[in-house]
Amino acid sequence: MTKADIVSEISKSTGIDKPVVLETVEKFMQVVKESLAAGNNVYLRGFGSFIIKVRSEKTARNISQNTTIVIPEHKIPAFKPAKVFMEDVK
């Protein structure tokens, strides 16, 4: 399902115009991205959490040059679904 499909589905089920729904969905995604970039997790009860995971420093190999490189510790965004959500999907 794409963002356009989500907007269309919400518009159909609520009767709200598509441009308004699209603006709302875009703003939601923007707020989630800004919160994660600021180091804050986003919790949506009954749906899940958008969290920041920290990947620890590790050693990797560049096979083509046969050298070892160090990948520094870094943060990545992740989604952790709620238990209710997981039960619905199963």
Backbone atoms as SQL, in Angstrom:
CREATE TABLE atoms (id INTEGER PRIMARY KEY, chain TEXT, resi INTEGER, resn TEXT, atom TEXT, x REAL, y REAL, z REAL);
INSERT INTO atoms VALUES
  (1, 'A', 1, 'MET', 'N', 0.846, -1.172, 0.000),
  (2, 'A', 1, 'MET', 'CA', 0.000, 0.000, 0.000),
  (3, 'A', 1, 'MET', 'C', 0.892, 1.236, 0.000),
  (4, 'A', 2, 'THR', 'N', 0.591, 2.170, -0.866),
  (5, 'A', 2, 'THR', 'CA', 1.380, 3.394, -0.981),
  (6, 'A', 2, 'THR', 'C', 0.718, 4.528, -0.197),
  (7, 'A', 3, 'LYS', 'N', 1.427, 5.645, -0.105),
  (8, 'A', 3, 'LYS', 'CA', 0.869, 6.805, 0.579),
  (9, 'A', 3, 'LYS', 'C', -0.412, 7.272, -0.114),
  (10, 'A', 4, 'ALA', 'N', -0.436, 7.243, -1.436),
  (11, 'A', 4, 'ALA', 'CA', -1.631, 7.631, -2.191),
  (12, 'A', 4, 'ALA', 'C', -2.802, 6.710, -1.869),
  (13, 'A', 5, 'ASP', 'N', -2.530, 5.418, -1.711),
  (14, 'A', 5, 'ASP', 'CA', -3.583, 4.460, -1.350),
  (15, 'A', 5, 'ASP', 'C', -4.119, 4.755, 0.051),
  (16, 'A', 6, 'ILE', 'N', -3.235, 5.088, 0.971),
  (17, 'A', 6, 'ILE', 'CA', -3.647, 5.412, 2.334),
  (18, 'A', 6, 'ILE', 'C', -4.523, 6.658, 2.342),
  (19, 'A', 7, 'VAL', 'N', -4.082, 7.684, 1.620),
  (20, 'A', 7, 'VAL', 'CA', -4.859, 8.928, 1.533),
  (21, 'A', 7, 'VAL', 'C', -6.222, 8.657, 0.928),
  (22, 'A', 8, 'SER', 'N', -6.265, 7.875, -0.119),
  (23, 'A', 8, 'SER', 'CA', -7.526, 7.553, -0.782),
  (24, 'A', 8, 'SER', 'C', -8.457, 6.796, 0.160),
  (25, 'A', 9, 'GLU', 'N', -7.925, 5.826, 0.891),
  (26, 'A', 9, 'GLU', 'CA', -8.727, 5.025, 1.813),
  (27, 'A', 9, 'GLU', 'C', -9.292, 5.878, 2.949),
  (28, 'A', 10, 'ILE', 'N', -8.458, 6.745, 3.528),
  (29, 'A', 10, 'ILE', 'CA', -8.922, 7.618, 4.610),
  (30, 'A', 10, 'ILE', 'C', -9.976, 8.588, 4.091),
  (31, 'A', 11, 'SER', 'N', -9.739, 9.133, 2.911),
  (32, 'A', 11, 'SER', 'CA', -10.691, 10.067, 2.309),
  (33, 'A', 11, 'SER', 'C', -12.035, 9.400, 2.066),
  (34, 'A', 12, 'LYS', 'N', -12.001, 8.179, 1.561),
  (35, 'A', 12, 'LYS', 'CA', -13.226, 7.434, 1.276),
  (36, 'A', 12, 'LYS', 'C', -14.002, 7.124, 2.556),
  (37, 'A', 13, 'SER', 'N', -13.297, 6.691, 3.595),
  (38, 'A', 13, 'SER', 'CA', -13.986, 6.250, 4.809),
  (39, 'A', 13, 'SER', 'C', -14.445, 7.405, 5.700),
  (40, 'A', 14, 'THR', 'N', -13.800, 8.573, 5.598),
  (41, 'A', 14, 'THR', 'CA', -14.179, 9.698, 6.455),
  (42, 'A', 14, 'THR', 'C', -14.968, 10.776, 5.737),
  (43, 'A', 15, 'GLY', 'N', -14.874, 10.817, 4.415),
  (44, 'A', 15, 'GLY', 'CA', -15.561, 11.860, 3.662),
  (45, 'A', 15, 'GLY', 'C', -14.785, 13.165, 3.595),
  (46, 'A', 16, 'ILE', 'N', -13.557, 13.163, 4.094),
  (47, 'A', 16, 'ILE', 'CA', -12.710, 14.363, 4.041),
  (48, 'A', 16, 'ILE', 'C', -12.029, 14.404, 2.678),
  (49, 'A', 17, 'ASP', 'N', -11.880, 15.618, 2.123),
  (50, 'A', 17, 'ASP', 'CA', -11.256, 15.770, 0.805),
  (51, 'A', 17, 'ASP', 'C', -9.826, 15.252, 0.800),
  (52, 'A', 18, 'LYS', 'N', -9.408, 14.680, -0.327),
  (53, 'A', 18, 'LYS', 'CA', -8.065, 14.101, -0.443),
  (54, 'A', 18, 'LYS', 'C', -6.948, 15.099, -0.158),
  (55, 'A', 19, 'PRO', 'N', -7.009, 16.350, -0.665),
  (56, 'A', 19, 'PRO', 'CA', -5.911, 17.284, -0.361),
  (57, 'A', 19, 'PRO', 'C', -5.728, 17.536, 1.135),
  (58, 'A', 20, 'VAL', 'N', -6.820, 17.577, 1.880),
  (59, 'A', 20, 'VAL', 'CA', -6.732, 17.788, 3.332),
  (60, 'A', 20, 'VAL', 'C', -6.106, 16.567, 4.000),
  (61, 'A', 21, 'VAL', 'N', -6.523, 15.382, 3.586),
  (62, 'A', 21, 'VAL', 'CA', -5.968, 14.148, 4.148),
  (63, 'A', 21, 'VAL', 'C', -4.483, 14.042, 3.807),
  (64, 'A', 22, 'LEU', 'N', -4.120, 14.352, 2.564),
  (65, 'A', 22, 'LEU', 'CA', -2.718, 14.301, 2.151),
  (66, 'A', 22, 'LEU', 'C', -1.870, 15.246, 2.991),
  (67, 'A', 23, 'GLU', 'N', -2.363, 16.461, 3.218),
  (68, 'A', 23, 'GLU', 'CA', -1.628, 17.434, 4.026),
  (69, 'A', 23, 'GLU', 'C', -1.445, 16.920, 5.459),
  (70, 'A', 24, 'THR', 'N', -2.471, 16.288, 6.000),
  (71, 'A', 24, 'THR', 'CA', -2.403, 15.740, 7.356),
  (72, 'A', 24, 'THR', 'C', -1.392, 14.600, 7.447),
  (73, 'A', 25, 'VAL', 'N', -1.421, 13.693, 6.474),
  (74, 'A', 25, 'VAL', 'CA', -0.482, 12.569, 6.459),
  (75, 'A', 25, 'VAL', 'C', 0.950, 13.081, 6.306),
  (76, 'A', 26, 'GLU', 'N', 1.160, 14.053, 5.414),
  (77, 'A', 26, 'GLU', 'CA', 2.494, 14.629, 5.217),
  (78, 'A', 26, 'GLU', 'C', 2.995, 15.283, 6.502),
  (79, 'A', 27, 'LYS', 'N', 2.121, 16.021, 7.192),
  (80, 'A', 27, 'LYS', 'CA', 2.509, 16.688, 8.432),
  (81, 'A', 27, 'LYS', 'C', 2.839, 15.664, 9.516),
  (82, 'A', 28, 'PHE', 'N', 2.066, 14.572, 9.588),
  (83, 'A', 28, 'PHE', 'CA', 2.355, 13.508, 10.550),
  (84, 'A', 28, 'PHE', 'C', 3.756, 12.946, 10.320),
  (85, 'A', 29, 'MET', 'N', 4.069, 12.642, 9.065),
  (86, 'A', 29, 'MET', 'CA', 5.390, 12.085, 8.759),
  (87, 'A', 29, 'MET', 'C', 6.486, 13.085, 9.079),
  (88, 'A', 30, 'GLN', 'N', 6.251, 14.353, 8.818),
  (89, 'A', 30, 'GLN', 'CA', 7.235, 15.395, 9.103),
  (90, 'A', 30, 'GLN', 'C', 7.491, 15.495, 10.609),
  (91, 'A', 31, 'VAL', 'N', 6.428, 15.457, 11.405),
  (92, 'A', 31, 'VAL', 'CA', 6.572, 15.539, 12.867),
  (93, 'A', 31, 'VAL', 'C', 7.344, 14.332, 13.395),
  (94, 'A', 32, 'VAL', 'N', 7.063, 13.138, 12.875),
  (95, 'A', 32, 'VAL', 'CA', 7.781, 11.936, 13.312),
  (96, 'A', 32, 'VAL', 'C', 9.266, 12.060, 12.962),
  (97, 'A', 33, 'LYS', 'N', 9.566, 12.492, 11.737),
  (98, 'A', 33, 'LYS', 'CA', 10.970, 12.642, 11.328),
  (99, 'A', 33, 'LYS', 'C', 11.697, 13.675, 12.178),
  (100, 'A', 34, 'GLU', 'N', 11.053, 14.800, 12.430),
  (101, 'A', 34, 'GLU', 'CA', 11.689, 15.854, 13.229),
  (102, 'A', 34, 'GLU', 'C', 11.915, 15.392, 14.668),
  (103, 'A', 35, 'SER', 'N', 10.970, 14.664, 15.224),
  (104, 'A', 35, 'SER', 'CA', 11.119, 14.159, 16.586),
  (105, 'A', 35, 'SER', 'C', 12.277, 13.179, 16.683),
  (106, 'A', 36, 'LEU', 'N', 12.372, 12.261, 15.725),
  (107, 'A', 36, 'LEU', 'CA', 13.472, 11.297, 15.735),
  (108, 'A', 36, 'LEU', 'C', 14.804, 11.995, 15.515),
  (109, 'A', 37, 'ALA', 'N', 14.841, 12.982, 14.628),
  (110, 'A', 37, 'ALA', 'CA', 16.087, 13.715, 14.382),
  (111, 'A', 37, 'ALA', 'C', 16.533, 14.477, 15.630),
  (112, 'A', 38, 'ALA', 'N', 15.569, 14.902, 16.449),
  (113, 'A', 38, 'ALA', 'CA', 15.893, 15.616, 17.686),
  (114, 'A', 38, 'ALA', 'C', 16.257, 14.658, 18.824),
  (115, 'A', 39, 'GLY', 'N', 16.153, 13.360, 18.572),
  (116, 'A', 39, 'GLY', 'CA', 16.521, 12.372, 19.582),
  (117, 'A', 39, 'GLY', 'C', 15.365, 11.893, 20.432),
  (118, 'A', 40, 'ASN', 'N', 14.130, 12.223, 20.033),
  (119, 'A', 40, 'ASN', 'CA', 12.945, 11.818, 20.792),
  (120, 'A', 40, 'ASN', 'C', 12.230, 10.672, 20.100),
  (121, 'A', 41, 'ASN', 'N', 11.788, 9.689, 20.873),
  (122, 'A', 41, 'ASN', 'CA', 10.980, 8.599, 20.340),
  (123, 'A', 41, 'ASN', 'C', 9.528, 9.055, 20.226),
  (124, 'A', 42, 'VAL', 'N', 8.768, 8.398, 19.345),
  (125, 'A', 42, 'VAL', 'CA', 7.349, 8.711, 19.154),
  (126, 'A', 42, 'VAL', 'C', 6.552, 7.459, 19.504),
  (127, 'A', 43, 'TYR', 'N', 5.632, 7.582, 20.466),
  (128, 'A', 43, 'TYR', 'CA', 4.844, 6.448, 20.939),
  (129, 'A', 43, 'TYR', 'C', 3.387, 6.635, 20.532),
  (130, 'A', 44, 'LEU', 'N', 2.824, 5.658, 19.825),
  (131, 'A', 44, 'LEU', 'CA', 1.422, 5.675, 19.424),
  (132, 'A', 44, 'LEU', 'C', 0.758, 4.458, 20.056),
  (133, 'A', 45, 'ARG', 'N', 0.040, 4.683, 21.145),
  (134, 'A', 45, 'ARG', 'CA', -0.578, 3.594, 21.907),
  (135, 'A', 45, 'ARG', 'C', -1.495, 2.770, 21.007),
  (136, 'A', 46, 'GLY', 'N', -1.324, 1.455, 21.045),
  (137, 'A', 46, 'GLY', 'CA', -2.138, 0.544, 20.245),
  (138, 'A', 46, 'GLY', 'C', -1.627, 0.346, 18.834),
  (139, 'A', 47, 'PHE', 'N', -0.633, 1.122, 18.418),
  (140, 'A', 47, 'PHE', 'CA', -0.069, 0.988, 17.070),
  (141, 'A', 47, 'PHE', 'C', 1.392, 0.577, 17.126),
  (142, 'A', 48, 'GLY', 'N', 2.207, 1.396, 17.784),
  (143, 'A', 48, 'GLY', 'CA', 3.621, 1.068, 17.897),
  (144, 'A', 48, 'GLY', 'C', 4.451, 2.283, 18.236),
  (145, 'A', 49, 'SER', 'N', 5.751, 2.119, 18.187),
  (146, 'A', 49, 'SER', 'CA', 6.683, 3.184, 18.539),
  (147, 'A', 49, 'SER', 'C', 7.712, 3.369, 17.446),
  (148, 'A', 50, 'PHE', 'N', 7.963, 4.623, 17.110),
  (149, 'A', 50, 'PHE', 'CA', 9.076, 4.971, 16.242),
  (150, 'A', 50, 'PHE', 'C', 10.222, 5.308, 17.174),
  (151, 'A', 51, 'ILE', 'N', 11.282, 4.513, 17.125),
  (152, 'A', 51, 'ILE', 'CA', 12.368, 4.664, 18.085),
  (153, 'A', 51, 'ILE', 'C', 13.698, 4.846, 17.365),
  (154, 'A', 52, 'ILE', 'N', 14.678, 5.279, 18.142),
  (155, 'A', 52, 'ILE', 'CA', 16.042, 5.431, 17.624),
  (156, 'A', 52, 'ILE', 'C', 16.878, 4.316, 18.217),
  (157, 'A', 53, 'LYS', 'N', 17.486, 3.514, 17.357),
  (158, 'A', 53, 'LYS', 'CA', 18.381, 2.450, 17.810),
  (159, 'A', 53, 'LYS', 'C', 19.820, 2.900, 17.587),
  (160, 'A', 54, 'VAL', 'N', 20.678, 2.486, 18.485),
  (161, 'A', 54, 'VAL', 'CA', 22.100, 2.815, 18.359),
  (162, 'A', 54, 'VAL', 'C', 22.838, 1.561, 17.928),
  (163, 'A', 55, 'ARG', 'N', 23.489, 1.641, 16.799),
  (164, 'A', 55, 'ARG', 'CA', 24.329, 0.536, 16.325),
  (165, 'A', 55, 'ARG', 'C', 25.738, 0.770, 16.843),
  (166, 'A', 56, 'SER', 'N', 26.300, -0.211, 17.498),
  (167, 'A', 56, 'SER', 'CA', 27.626, -0.045, 18.074),
  (168, 'A', 56, 'SER', 'C', 28.709, -0.085, 16.999),
  (169, 'A', 57, 'GLU', 'N', 29.874, 0.403, 17.380),
  (170, 'A', 57, 'GLU', 'CA', 31.011, 0.413, 16.467),
  (171, 'A', 57, 'GLU', 'C', 31.400, -1.020, 16.116),
  (172, 'A', 58, 'LYS', 'N', 31.764, -1.236, 14.859),
  (173, 'A', 58, 'LYS', 'CA', 32.171, -2.585, 14.459),
  (174, 'A', 58, 'LYS', 'C', 33.268, -2.529, 13.412),
  (175, 'A', 59, 'THR', 'N', 33.950, -3.641, 13.277),
  (176, 'A', 59, 'THR', 'CA', 35.011, -3.774, 12.285),
  (177, 'A', 59, 'THR', 'C', 34.458, -4.520, 11.084),
  (178, 'A', 60, 'ALA', 'N', 34.734, -3.992, 9.894),
  (179, 'A', 60, 'ALA', 'CA', 34.260, -4.617, 8.662),
  (180, 'A', 60, 'ALA', 'C', 35.436, -4.778, 7.710),
  (181, 'A', 61, 'ARG', 'N', 35.201, -5.532, 6.645),
  (182, 'A', 61, 'ARG', 'CA', 36.272, -5.761, 5.681),
  (183, 'A', 61, 'ARG', 'C', 35.881, -5.243, 4.312),
  (184, 'A', 62, 'ASN', 'N', 36.831, -4.597, 3.649),
  (185, 'A', 62, 'ASN', 'CA', 36.673, -4.195, 2.264),
  (186, 'A', 62, 'ASN', 'C', 37.320, -5.312, 1.448),
  (187, 'A', 63, 'ILE', 'N', 36.498, -6.171, 0.879),
  (188, 'A', 63, 'ILE', 'CA', 37.000, -7.373, 0.219),
  (189, 'A', 63, 'ILE', 'C', 37.840, -7.037, -1.015),
  (190, 'A', 64, 'SER', 'N', 37.429, -6.028, -1.768),
  (191, 'A', 64, 'SER', 'CA', 38.152, -5.715, -3.005),
  (192, 'A', 64, 'SER', 'C', 39.575, -5.230, -2.735),
  (193, 'A', 65, 'GLN', 'N', 39.793, -4.505, -1.634),
  (194, 'A', 65, 'GLN', 'CA', 41.134, -4.008, -1.314),
  (195, 'A', 65, 'GLN', 'C', 41.801, -4.815, -0.203),
  (196, 'A', 66, 'ASN', 'N', 41.066, -5.792, 0.340),
  (197, 'A', 66, 'ASN', 'CA', 41.571, -6.639, 1.411),
  (198, 'A', 66, 'ASN', 'C', 42.071, -5.820, 2.600),
  (199, 'A', 67, 'THR', 'N', 41.250, -4.853, 3.011),
  (200, 'A', 67, 'THR', 'CA', 41.606, -4.019, 4.152),
  (201, 'A', 67, 'THR', 'C', 40.484, -4.082, 5.194),
  (202, 'A', 68, 'THR', 'N', 40.837, -3.692, 6.400),
  (203, 'A', 68, 'THR', 'CA', 39.864, -3.641, 7.486),
  (204, 'A', 68, 'THR', 'C', 39.496, -2.185, 7.733),
  (205, 'A', 69, 'ILE', 'N', 38.194, -1.933, 7.914),
  (206, 'A', 69, 'ILE', 'CA', 37.739, -0.585, 8.217),
  (207, 'A', 69, 'ILE', 'C', 36.885, -0.626, 9.482),
  (208, 'A', 70, 'VAL', 'N', 36.801, 0.496, 10.158),
  (209, 'A', 70, 'VAL', 'CA', 35.993, 0.596, 11.358),
  (210, 'A', 70, 'VAL', 'C', 34.760, 1.434, 11.039),
  (211, 'A', 71, 'ILE', 'N', 33.601, 0.856, 11.281),
  (212, 'A', 71, 'ILE', 'CA', 32.345, 1.586, 11.095),
  (213, 'A', 71, 'ILE', 'C', 31.985, 2.158, 12.461),
  (214, 'A', 72, 'PRO', 'N', 31.918, 3.485, 12.575),
  (215, 'A', 72, 'PRO', 'CA', 31.661, 4.084, 13.889),
  (216, 'A', 72, 'PRO', 'C', 30.236, 3.840, 14.386),
  (217, 'A', 73, 'GLU', 'N', 30.041, 4.055, 15.675),
  (218, 'A', 73, 'GLU', 'CA', 28.710, 3.938, 16.263),
  (219, 'A', 73, 'GLU', 'C', 27.782, 4.947, 15.579),
  (220, 'A', 74, 'HIS', 'N', 26.555, 4.515, 15.263),
  (221, 'A', 74, 'HIS', 'CA', 25.615, 5.420, 14.608),
  (222, 'A', 74, 'HIS', 'C', 24.180, 5.074, 15.001),
  (223, 'A', 75, 'LYS', 'N', 23.287, 6.000, 14.755),
  (224, 'A', 75, 'LYS', 'CA', 21.879, 5.825, 15.112),
  (225, 'A', 75, 'LYS', 'C', 21.064, 5.549, 13.860),
  (226, 'A', 76, 'ILE', 'N', 20.024, 4.700, 14.026),
  (227, 'A', 76, 'ILE', 'CA', 19.120, 4.412, 12.926),
  (228, 'A', 76, 'ILE', 'C', 17.676, 4.471, 13.431),
  (229, 'A', 77, 'PRO', 'N', 16.749, 4.918, 12.591),
  (230, 'A', 77, 'PRO', 'CA', 15.346, 4.892, 13.001),
  (231, 'A', 77, 'PRO', 'C', 14.790, 3.476, 12.875),
  (232, 'A', 78, 'ALA', 'N', 13.846, 3.142, 13.743),
  (233, 'A', 78, 'ALA', 'CA', 13.231, 1.820, 13.710),
  (234, 'A', 78, 'ALA', 'C', 11.779, 1.936, 14.163),
  (235, 'A', 79, 'PHE', 'N', 10.978, 0.934, 13.811),
  (236, 'A', 79, 'PHE', 'CA', 9.588, 0.875, 14.241),
  (237, 'A', 79, 'PHE', 'C', 9.387, -0.392, 15.045),
  (238, 'A', 80, 'LYS', 'N', 8.790, -0.244, 16.220),
  (239, 'A', 80, 'LYS', 'CA', 8.492, -1.391, 17.068),
  (240, 'A', 80, 'LYS', 'C', 6.974, -1.458, 17.218),
  (241, 'A', 81, 'PRO', 'N', 6.323, -2.465, 16.619),
  (242, 'A', 81, 'PRO', 'CA', 4.861, -2.540, 16.694),
  (243, 'A', 81, 'PRO', 'C', 4.372, -2.883, 18.101),
  (244, 'A', 82, 'ALA', 'N', 3.183, -2.398, 18.432),
  (245, 'A', 82, 'ALA', 'CA', 2.562, -2.698, 19.715),
  (246, 'A', 82, 'ALA', 'C', 2.072, -4.144, 19.718),
  (247, 'A', 83, 'LYS', 'N', 1.866, -4.696, 20.911),
  (248, 'A', 83, 'LYS', 'CA', 1.410, -6.090, 21.028),
  (249, 'A', 83, 'LYS', 'C', 0.056, -6.287, 20.348),
  (250, 'A', 84, 'VAL', 'N', -0.845, -5.320, 20.516),
  (251, 'A', 84, 'VAL', 'CA', -2.172, -5.393, 19.899),
  (252, 'A', 84, 'VAL', 'C', -2.035, -5.442, 18.377),
  (253, 'A', 85, 'PHE', 'N', -1.142, -4.633, 17.846),
  (254, 'A', 85, 'PHE', 'CA', -0.879, -4.583, 16.407),
  (255, 'A', 85, 'PHE', 'C', -0.342, -5.924, 15.930),
  (256, 'A', 86, 'MET', 'N', 0.598, -6.480, 16.675),
  (257, 'A', 86, 'MET', 'CA', 1.189, -7.762, 16.309),
  (258, 'A', 86, 'MET', 'C', 0.145, -8.872, 16.301),
  (259, 'A', 87, 'GLU', 'N', -0.753, -8.866, 17.292),
  (260, 'A', 87, 'GLU', 'CA', -1.800, -9.880, 17.351),
  (261, 'A', 87, 'GLU', 'C', -2.750, -9.767, 16.161),
  (262, 'A', 88, 'ASP', 'N', -3.062, -8.544, 15.747),
  (263, 'A', 88, 'ASP', 'CA', -3.940, -8.339, 14.594),
  (264, 'A', 88, 'ASP', 'C', -3.300, -8.840, 13.301),
  (265, 'A', 89, 'VAL', 'N', -1.990, -8.673, 13.175),
  (266, 'A', 89, 'VAL', 'CA', -1.285, -9.085, 11.960),
  (267, 'A', 89, 'VAL', 'C', -1.166, -10.612, 11.894),
  (268, 'A', 90, 'LYS', 'N', -0.965, -11.241, 13.057),
  (269, 'A', 90, 'LYS', 'CA', -0.838, -12.706, 13.084),
  (270, 'A', 90, 'LYS', 'C', -2.145, -13.286, 12.737);
